[in-house]
Amino acid sequence: MPSIEINKEKCIRCGLCISDCLTSCIGFDNENFPEMKDENHCISCQHCMTICPTGALSFNQKNPEDSEPVNYYDILSLIKSRRSIRQYKEEEISEEMFGKLEAMLPFIPTGCNSHSLHFTIVKTKSAMDIIRNKVNELLLKTLSYKALSPIVDKFSKYKEAFEKGEDVIFRGAPHMVVVSSSIKAPCALEDPIIALSYLELYAQHLGLGTCWCGFAEMCLKFFPELSEMLEIPSGYKPVYVMLLGVPAVKYQRTPQPEPFKITEIKEIRETHSCFFCKAKRLFTNWIR
């Protein structure tokens, strides 16, 4: 089970690890030191360890001194230190900064070199506030319909927060980017994800924060009026959403993620798959 260990000599009890915990698994103990309150919902993102300004928190026996310091000017360090930002400053991004982001977009690789992506960039906090309020209104209305179980099940645990007007979906971000694909594009689902991956790293290089927002993406698909508000062209499908803004938090070090499985092929061996094995593989390949 996920666990944290606190060096009480280093801990300044600032609460950054608690406020930045996505699933609210960490809280103060009776001495105002952080402690794990709910390991069952911890997603092991290591935000708590990477944000600690004094390196007082270890996660699952991973020690902060074994992490690398953040360096936004080295591409490998940039990749390693990338974090999803869920706390933003109120200030808006300057037009000069937006200009830099937009000037990068034409260089994003796309399938068959199809430049048919459409980017909707919400550039003002006032516009974002209108979207926030509209989404809250739509979700509260939808959560009252039991027949719409896909949405109801996904958002029911947040209903009380929606009723209080809390910004559960957009996390206070002053901006967002929606990437849409032409339904005729050869790689309509892949291209927007590639585009946001490039945008995310360049934004971090510029000192900006981003967050892949699956909840917002789901809302766009269920509520067509949002696509109209965002002026997504007819014949285009919104594929994904990225929140954007100036971070209100600063991460001090890289995480220490578990490695992915890697198969290294140096020679090809002969295989003899049975019909059942081939059928199972075919099903796996197309299940999603």
TITORNU-367481 format. One record per residue (C-alpha): z, x, y; residue in one letter. Coordinates in Angstrom, 2 decimals. Example, Ala and Ser with C-alpha at 12.3 -4.5 7.8 and 13.67 -1.06 7.14 Angstrom:
# TITORNU-367481
{fiza {7.80; 12.30; -4.50}; 'A'}
{fiza {7.14; 13.67; -1.06}; 'S'}
END
This chain:
# TITORNU-367481
{fiza {0.00; 0.00; 0.00}; 'M'}
{fiza {-0.67; 1.24; 3.57}; 'P'}
{fiza {2.32; 2.88; 5.24}; 'S'}
{fiza {3.20; 4.75; 8.40}; 'I'}
{fiza {5.73; 7.49; 9.03}; 'E'}
{fiza {7.21; 8.16; 12.48}; 'I'}
{fiza {8.41; 11.53; 13.74}; 'N'}
{fiza {11.23; 10.24; 15.94}; 'K'}
{fiza {11.51; 13.55; 17.78}; 'E'}
{fiza {7.89; 13.25; 18.95}; 'K'}
{fiza {7.70; 9.45; 19.39}; 'C'}
{fiza {8.04; 8.34; 23.02}; 'I'}
{fiza {8.14; 4.65; 22.01}; 'R'}
{fiza {5.20; 3.80; 24.27}; 'C'}
{fiza {3.94; 1.03; 21.96}; 'G'}
{fiza {0.26; 2.07; 22.07}; 'L'}
{fiza {0.06; 2.02; 18.27}; 'C'}
{fiza {1.41; -1.54; 18.29}; 'I'}
{fiza {-0.81; -2.93; 21.04}; 'S'}
{fiza {-3.94; -1.38; 19.50}; 'D'}
{fiza {-3.30; -2.68; 15.96}; 'C'}
{fiza {-6.11; -5.13; 15.23}; 'L'}
{fiza {-4.17; -7.17; 12.67}; 'T'}
{fiza {-0.72; -6.87; 14.32}; 'S'}
{fiza {0.74; -5.10; 11.29}; 'C'}
{fiza {2.99; -2.80; 13.34}; 'I'}
{fiza {6.01; -3.74; 15.44}; 'G'}
{fiza {9.14; -2.23; 16.93}; 'F'}
{fiza {12.23; -1.75; 14.78}; 'D'}
{fiza {15.76; -2.29; 16.11}; 'N'}
{fiza {15.64; 1.16; 17.75}; 'E'}
{fiza {12.27; 0.46; 19.40}; 'N'}
{fiza {10.42; 2.84; 17.08}; 'F'}
{fiza {7.19; 1.60; 15.44}; 'P'}
{fiza {7.34; 0.40; 11.85}; 'E'}
{fiza {4.96; -1.29; 9.42}; 'M'}
{fiza {5.71; -5.02; 9.46}; 'K'}
{fiza {2.85; -6.39; 7.33}; 'D'}
{fiza {1.10; -3.90; 5.05}; 'E'}
{fiza {-0.78; -6.73; 3.29}; 'N'}
{fiza {-3.06; -7.28; 6.30}; 'H'}
{fiza {-3.50; -3.61; 7.27}; 'C'}
{fiza {-7.20; -2.61; 7.12}; 'I'}
{fiza {-6.48; 1.17; 7.20}; 'S'}
{fiza {-8.50; 1.73; 10.37}; 'C'}
{fiza {-6.08; 4.48; 11.46}; 'Q'}
{fiza {-6.18; 3.36; 15.10}; 'H'}
{fiza {-2.41; 3.77; 15.20}; 'C'}
{fiza {-2.61; 7.44; 14.24}; 'M'}
{fiza {-5.61; 8.31; 16.40}; 'T'}
{fiza {-4.26; 6.71; 19.58}; 'I'}
{fiza {-0.72; 8.19; 19.51}; 'C'}
{fiza {-0.48; 10.50; 22.56}; 'P'}
{fiza {2.14; 12.80; 21.00}; 'T'}
{fiza {0.93; 12.87; 17.39}; 'G'}
{fiza {4.14; 11.24; 16.17}; 'A'}
{fiza {2.60; 8.78; 13.70}; 'L'}
{fiza {1.26; 9.62; 10.23}; 'S'}
{fiza {-0.73; 7.08; 8.24}; 'F'}
{fiza {-0.67; 6.99; 4.43}; 'N'}
{fiza {0.49; 10.63; 4.34}; 'Q'}
{fiza {-2.41; 11.64; 6.60}; 'K'}
{fiza {-0.92; 13.79; 9.37}; 'N'}
{fiza {-2.26; 13.79; 12.96}; 'P'}
{fiza {-2.32; 17.60; 13.11}; 'E'}
{fiza {-4.97; 17.55; 10.36}; 'D'}
{fiza {-7.31; 15.47; 12.55}; 'S'}
{fiza {-9.78; 16.96; 15.02}; 'E'}
{fiza {-9.44; 16.54; 18.80}; 'P'}
{fiza {-11.91; 14.19; 20.48}; 'V'}
{fiza {-14.97; 15.87; 22.03}; 'N'}
{fiza {-17.50; 13.48; 23.57}; 'Y'}
{fiza {-20.07; 16.24; 24.15}; 'Y'}
{fiza {-20.48; 17.37; 20.55}; 'D'}
{fiza {-22.55; 14.92; 18.52}; 'I'}
{fiza {-20.63; 15.37; 15.25}; 'L'}
{fiza {-17.29; 15.02; 17.05}; 'S'}
{fiza {-18.70; 11.95; 18.82}; 'L'}
{fiza {-19.51; 10.35; 15.47}; 'I'}
{fiza {-16.14; 11.27; 13.98}; 'K'}
{fiza {-14.16; 10.00; 16.97}; 'S'}
{fiza {-16.01; 6.69; 17.40}; 'R'}
{fiza {-13.52; 3.81; 17.60}; 'R'}
{fiza {-13.92; 0.06; 18.07}; 'S'}
{fiza {-12.44; -0.75; 21.47}; 'I'}
{fiza {-10.48; -3.99; 21.77}; 'R'}
{fiza {-8.66; -3.26; 25.04}; 'Q'}
{fiza {-10.75; -3.02; 28.22}; 'Y'}
{fiza {-10.12; -2.43; 31.90}; 'K'}
{fiza {-10.93; -5.27; 34.29}; 'E'}
{fiza {-13.51; -3.19; 36.18}; 'E'}
{fiza {-17.22; -3.78; 35.69}; 'E'}
{fiza {-19.65; -1.06; 34.65}; 'I'}
{fiza {-21.77; 0.25; 37.53}; 'S'}
{fiza {-25.48; -0.51; 37.81}; 'E'}
{fiza {-26.10; 3.24; 37.55}; 'E'}
{fiza {-24.37; 3.29; 34.15}; 'M'}
{fiza {-26.28; 0.21; 32.99}; 'F'}
{fiza {-29.46; 1.97; 34.11}; 'G'}
{fiza {-28.71; 4.91; 31.84}; 'K'}
{fiza {-28.10; 2.63; 28.86}; 'L'}
{fiza {-31.27; 0.63; 29.48}; 'E'}
{fiza {-33.37; 3.78; 29.92}; 'A'}
{fiza {-32.31; 4.91; 26.43}; 'M'}
{fiza {-33.28; 1.69; 24.65}; 'L'}
{fiza {-37.09; 2.29; 24.39}; 'P'}
{fiza {-36.41; 5.43; 22.30}; 'F'}
{fiza {-34.61; 3.54; 19.52}; 'I'}
{fiza {-36.49; 3.74; 16.19}; 'P'}
{fiza {-37.83; 0.45; 14.82}; 'T'}
{fiza {-39.64; -0.59; 11.66}; 'G'}
{fiza {-43.44; -0.18; 11.96}; 'C'}
{fiza {-42.80; 0.92; 15.57}; 'N'}
{fiza {-42.44; -2.75; 16.50}; 'S'}
{fiza {-41.03; -2.95; 20.03}; 'H'}
{fiza {-40.27; -6.64; 19.80}; 'S'}
{fiza {-36.50; -6.51; 20.19}; 'L'}
{fiza {-34.90; -8.51; 22.98}; 'H'}
{fiza {-31.69; -7.35; 24.66}; 'F'}
{fiza {-29.45; -9.76; 26.55}; 'T'}
{fiza {-26.94; -7.81; 28.66}; 'I'}
{fiza {-24.12; -9.74; 30.33}; 'V'}
{fiza {-23.54; -7.63; 33.43}; 'K'}
{fiza {-20.72; -9.43; 35.24}; 'T'}
{fiza {-17.22; -10.38; 34.23}; 'K'}
{fiza {-17.65; -13.78; 35.87}; 'S'}
{fiza {-20.57; -14.54; 33.53}; 'A'}
{fiza {-18.51; -13.31; 30.57}; 'M'}
{fiza {-15.66; -15.61; 31.60}; 'D'}
{fiza {-18.00; -18.61; 31.51}; 'I'}
{fiza {-19.13; -17.61; 28.00}; 'I'}
{fiza {-15.51; -17.05; 26.90}; 'R'}
{fiza {-14.49; -20.51; 28.08}; 'N'}
{fiza {-17.52; -22.17; 26.52}; 'K'}
{fiza {-16.92; -20.50; 23.13}; 'V'}
{fiza {-13.24; -21.50; 23.18}; 'N'}
{fiza {-14.22; -25.07; 24.02}; 'E'}
{fiza {-16.83; -25.24; 21.24}; 'L'}
{fiza {-14.52; -23.70; 18.64}; 'L'}
{fiza {-11.62; -26.03; 19.42}; 'L'}
{fiza {-13.93; -29.01; 19.15}; 'K'}
{fiza {-15.42; -27.74; 15.88}; 'T'}
{fiza {-12.06; -26.97; 14.31}; 'L'}
{fiza {-11.23; -30.68; 14.44}; 'S'}
{fiza {-14.11; -31.43; 12.04}; 'Y'}
{fiza {-13.00; -30.79; 8.47}; 'K'}
{fiza {-16.55; -31.28; 7.23}; 'A'}
{fiza {-17.63; -28.03; 8.90}; 'L'}
{fiza {-15.65; -25.87; 6.49}; 'S'}
{fiza {-17.53; -22.54; 7.06}; 'P'}
{fiza {-16.35; -22.38; 10.67}; 'I'}
{fiza {-13.05; -24.19; 10.15}; 'V'}
{fiza {-11.93; -21.82; 7.38}; 'D'}
{fiza {-12.96; -18.73; 9.33}; 'K'}
{fiza {-11.21; -19.61; 12.58}; 'F'}
{fiza {-8.37; -21.96; 11.60}; 'S'}
{fiza {-5.69; -19.26; 11.76}; 'K'}
{fiza {-6.68; -18.57; 15.37}; 'Y'}
{fiza {-6.56; -22.21; 16.46}; 'K'}
{fiza {-3.22; -21.88; 18.24}; 'E'}
{fiza {-4.51; -18.84; 20.16}; 'A'}
{fiza {-7.65; -20.78; 21.18}; 'F'}
{fiza {-5.48; -23.64; 22.40}; 'E'}
{fiza {-3.55; -21.20; 24.58}; 'K'}
{fiza {-6.82; -19.91; 26.02}; 'G'}
{fiza {-6.42; -16.45; 24.46}; 'E'}
{fiza {-9.59; -14.40; 24.25}; 'D'}
{fiza {-9.57; -13.86; 20.48}; 'V'}
{fiza {-13.35; -13.43; 20.21}; 'I'}
{fiza {-14.28; -11.18; 23.13}; 'F'}
{fiza {-11.04; -9.21; 23.55}; 'R'}
{fiza {-11.22; -9.22; 27.34}; 'G'}
{fiza {-14.49; -7.24; 27.40}; 'A'}
{fiza {-16.22; -7.51; 30.81}; 'P'}
{fiza {-19.69; -7.19; 29.27}; 'H'}
{fiza {-21.60; -7.68; 26.04}; 'M'}
{fiza {-25.01; -6.91; 24.59}; 'V'}
{fiza {-26.81; -9.34; 22.30}; 'V'}
{fiza {-29.81; -8.02; 20.34}; 'V'}
{fiza {-32.34; -10.56; 19.13}; 'S'}
{fiza {-35.40; -10.14; 16.91}; 'S'}
{fiza {-38.70; -11.93; 16.90}; 'S'}
{fiza {-38.88; -14.02; 13.74}; 'I'}
{fiza {-42.26; -12.30; 13.16}; 'K'}
{fiza {-40.87; -8.76; 13.38}; 'A'}
{fiza {-41.36; -6.67; 10.21}; 'P'}
{fiza {-37.72; -5.49; 10.18}; 'C'}
{fiza {-36.05; -8.36; 12.00}; 'A'}
{fiza {-32.56; -7.76; 10.60}; 'L'}
{fiza {-32.52; -3.96; 10.40}; 'E'}
{fiza {-33.85; -3.08; 13.87}; 'D'}
{fiza {-31.01; -4.68; 15.91}; 'P'}
{fiza {-28.36; -2.85; 13.84}; 'I'}
{fiza {-30.15; 0.47; 14.37}; 'I'}
{fiza {-30.43; -0.30; 18.08}; 'A'}
{fiza {-26.73; -1.04; 18.51}; 'L'}
{fiza {-25.78; 2.07; 16.52}; 'S'}
{fiza {-27.69; 4.22; 19.01}; 'Y'}
{fiza {-26.34; 2.24; 21.96}; 'L'}
{fiza {-22.77; 2.58; 20.72}; 'E'}
{fiza {-22.86; 6.38; 20.45}; 'L'}
{fiza {-24.58; 6.85; 23.80}; 'Y'}
{fiza {-22.11; 4.49; 25.46}; 'A'}
{fiza {-19.22; 6.51; 24.04}; 'Q'}
{fiza {-20.83; 9.71; 25.32}; 'H'}
{fiza {-20.85; 8.08; 28.78}; 'L'}
{fiza {-17.14; 7.27; 28.50}; 'G'}
{fiza {-17.64; 3.57; 27.72}; 'L'}
{fiza {-16.10; 1.52; 24.91}; 'G'}
{fiza {-17.83; -0.79; 22.45}; 'T'}
{fiza {-16.94; -3.13; 19.60}; 'C'}
{fiza {-19.16; -4.73; 16.97}; 'W'}
{fiza {-18.29; -8.42; 17.30}; 'C'}
{fiza {-18.95; -10.40; 14.14}; 'G'}
{fiza {-17.08; -13.47; 15.42}; 'F'}
{fiza {-19.36; -13.67; 18.46}; 'A'}
{fiza {-22.41; -13.23; 16.22}; 'E'}
{fiza {-21.24; -16.14; 14.07}; 'M'}
{fiza {-20.70; -18.33; 17.14}; 'C'}
{fiza {-24.24; -17.62; 18.37}; 'L'}
{fiza {-25.65; -18.75; 15.04}; 'K'}
{fiza {-23.57; -21.95; 14.84}; 'F'}
{fiza {-23.84; -23.01; 18.49}; 'F'}
{fiza {-27.49; -23.02; 19.72}; 'P'}
{fiza {-26.39; -23.85; 23.27}; 'E'}
{fiza {-25.03; -20.30; 23.54}; 'L'}
{fiza {-28.51; -18.89; 22.93}; 'S'}
{fiza {-29.75; -21.05; 25.79}; 'E'}
{fiza {-26.95; -19.81; 28.07}; 'M'}
{fiza {-27.90; -16.23; 27.21}; 'L'}
{fiza {-31.62; -16.93; 27.80}; 'E'}
{fiza {-32.68; -15.73; 24.36}; 'I'}
{fiza {-36.45; -16.40; 24.14}; 'P'}
{fiza {-37.87; -19.07; 21.88}; 'S'}
{fiza {-38.98; -17.57; 18.57}; 'G'}
{fiza {-36.20; -14.98; 18.69}; 'Y'}
{fiza {-33.10; -14.93; 16.51}; 'K'}
{fiza {-29.83; -13.41; 17.78}; 'P'}
{fiza {-28.82; -10.85; 15.16}; 'V'}
{fiza {-25.71; -9.12; 16.43}; 'Y'}
{fiza {-23.35; -8.72; 19.38}; 'V'}
{fiza {-21.66; -5.66; 20.84}; 'M'}
{fiza {-18.82; -5.84; 23.36}; 'L'}
{fiza {-18.96; -3.29; 26.17}; 'L'}
{fiza {-16.69; -2.04; 28.93}; 'G'}
{fiza {-14.45; 0.71; 30.24}; 'V'}
{fiza {-11.73; 1.40; 27.66}; 'P'}
{fiza {-8.13; 0.71; 28.64}; 'A'}
{fiza {-7.00; 3.05; 25.86}; 'V'}
{fiza {-7.79; 6.66; 24.96}; 'K'}
{fiza {-7.83; 8.02; 21.42}; 'Y'}
{fiza {-6.48; 11.51; 21.01}; 'Q'}
{fiza {-7.91; 12.58; 17.67}; 'R'}
{fiza {-10.32; 11.66; 14.88}; 'T'}
{fiza {-9.27; 9.55; 11.88}; 'P'}
{fiza {-9.21; 10.89; 8.31}; 'Q'}
{fiza {-11.32; 8.36; 6.38}; 'P'}
{fiza {-11.72; 8.24; 2.63}; 'E'}
{fiza {-15.08; 9.75; 1.56}; 'P'}
{fiza {-17.93; 7.60; 0.32}; 'F'}
{fiza {-19.31; 8.02; -3.18}; 'K'}
{fiza {-22.22; 10.48; -3.28}; 'I'}
{fiza {-24.60; 11.07; -6.17}; 'T'}
{fiza {-26.48; 14.36; -5.92}; 'E'}
{fiza {-29.81; 14.32; -7.79}; 'I'}
{fiza {-31.20; 17.73; -8.72}; 'K'}
{fiza {-33.20; 16.67; -11.77}; 'E'}
{fiza {-34.28; 13.33; -13.21}; 'I'}
{fiza {-32.96; 12.37; -16.62}; 'R'}
{fiza {-34.71; 9.94; -18.93}; 'E'}
{fiza {-33.21; 6.45; -18.98}; 'T'}
{fiza {-33.46; 3.57; -21.46}; 'H'}
{fiza {-32.13; 0.44; -19.78}; 'S'}
{fiza {-31.89; -2.74; -21.83}; 'C'}
{fiza {-33.26; -6.04; -20.57}; 'F'}
{fiza {-29.78; -7.29; -19.71}; 'F'}
{fiza {-29.01; -4.14; -17.68}; 'C'}
{fiza {-32.28; -4.51; -15.74}; 'K'}
{fiza {-31.60; -8.18; -15.06}; 'A'}
{fiza {-28.09; -7.39; -13.85}; 'K'}
{fiza {-29.42; -4.66; -11.56}; 'R'}
{fiza {-32.08; -6.99; -10.16}; 'L'}
{fiza {-29.46; -9.62; -9.42}; 'F'}
{fiza {-27.22; -7.02; -7.71}; 'T'}
{fiza {-30.13; -5.77; -5.58}; 'N'}
{fiza {-30.86; -9.25; -4.23}; 'W'}
{fiza {-27.41; -10.85; -4.11}; 'I'}
{fiza {-27.12; -10.46; -0.30}; 'R'}
END
